Amino acid sequence: MSADAVDAAAVGAAPTVSVVLIFHDDHRFLPEAIAGVFAQTYRDWELVLADDGATDGSTDLARACAREHPGRVRHVEHPAHANRGPAAARNLGVRAARGRYLAVHDADDVWEPDKLAEQVAILDRHPQVGLVVGASRYWWSWAGAAAEREDRIMPIGVEPDRIHRPPELAVRLSPLGRGVAPCPSSWLLRRELVEQIGGWEEHVHPVLEDQGFLGKAYLVADVWVSSRVWDRYRRHPGQLVAVTTGEHYHAALRDWLTWYEAHLRARGVTDPRLRRALRRAWLPYRRPWLAALRHAAGRRRARLRVLLRDRGGR
């Protein structure tokens, strides 16, 4: 890359990548997330700090960063400094973004230095791919001696380092499938994909806002799933997935399934694999007794496989 390309964002030209970093009350973590963007080996980026009505001093941090790096960093917020949730904050940041590639980022996560360089290379190499995702490091060790458990690398729940075509990932990954879904901070996507599917669904419960976007993207986009680890997904007691109770999660999931079923109908999607996956996902709510029987049968089969394996090893 030439020196002109490296400094394009700093002098006002549209960059290749827009990083949309959303935050609310993230004063503890926001500086480290920003530092991870500045540490990228790939330099043709801008940073859009999308403020979801922070009340803890995060806004002052973001504004100071924008003043210090004019042309490269911008702070945006909702009218009246409103708090509207992560999906609305992502849409806010995307509307302000200028790059042809978009990287979404959560304020409590941190990127590895080669994230953008490696992901841009994948999109440049595969023009048919709309979205690149990677494995994530579930990061407990940031807390030092207070860490609850050891870090764990969580691969995406399908075969890595290849393209997956629609609607395979919708069927195989959570919430319709059993595979682990990608963390938002691991994504890089083309602007055209966001425009094609209408961005993030702001009515979806915040704990599933990423699945609202992915559920639409998986229907139309080729996705490159990588085995590379590009982000550290910070686990801490205050994060949304930690404070959402089981009861509230299941209520959110029922709402998501209702919306997704309507979304498929409205777009005339009739793929039988999706219909079967939706039936399975609805089973615990519509026929809990049958779901319980299937769960028990599955546990018995798993125990039998272990028993046969142990006997075969003797």
Number of C-alpha atoms within 10 A of each C-alpha: 8 7 9 10 15 14 16 20 25 19 12 12 16 19 24 18 26 28 24 27 27 28 26 23 17 20 20 12 17 24 17 16 20 21 12 17 23 16 14 17 14 19 22 25 29 29 26 28 30 28 29 25 21 18 14 13 13 21 25 14 14 24 17 14 19 19 13 11 14 13 17 24 23 22 21 21 19 16 8 7 14 12 17 15 21 24 24 22 27 26 20 22 28 25 13 16 22 21 21 14 24 26 26 20 27 23 23 23 25 26 25 16 17 15 23 25 14 14 26 18 10 17 20 10 10 13 10 13 20 22 27 22 26 28 25 25 22 19 21 19 16 13 13 8 8 9 14 12 13 9 17 14 15 18 21 20 18 19 12 17 13 12 17 18 16 15 20 17 24 24 21 19 19 17 20 20 19 12 17 16 24 23 24 21 24 30 22 27 23 19 21 13 19 20 10 12 16 13 22 22 21 18 14 20 21 20 20 20 22 19 26 23 19 21 23 23 24 21 19 15 21 22 23 24 24 22 19 18 19 24 26 25 24 22 22 17 9 10 12 12 15 11 13 15 11 10 9 13 16 14 13 18 19 15 15 21 18 13 16 17 14 12 14 17 11 9 9 9 14 10 10 9 14 21 15 13 17 19 14 15 19 18 15 15 13 12 10 12 12 12 17 13 11 12 13 12 12 12 12 12 12 12 12 12 12 12 11 11 11 10 9 8 6 5
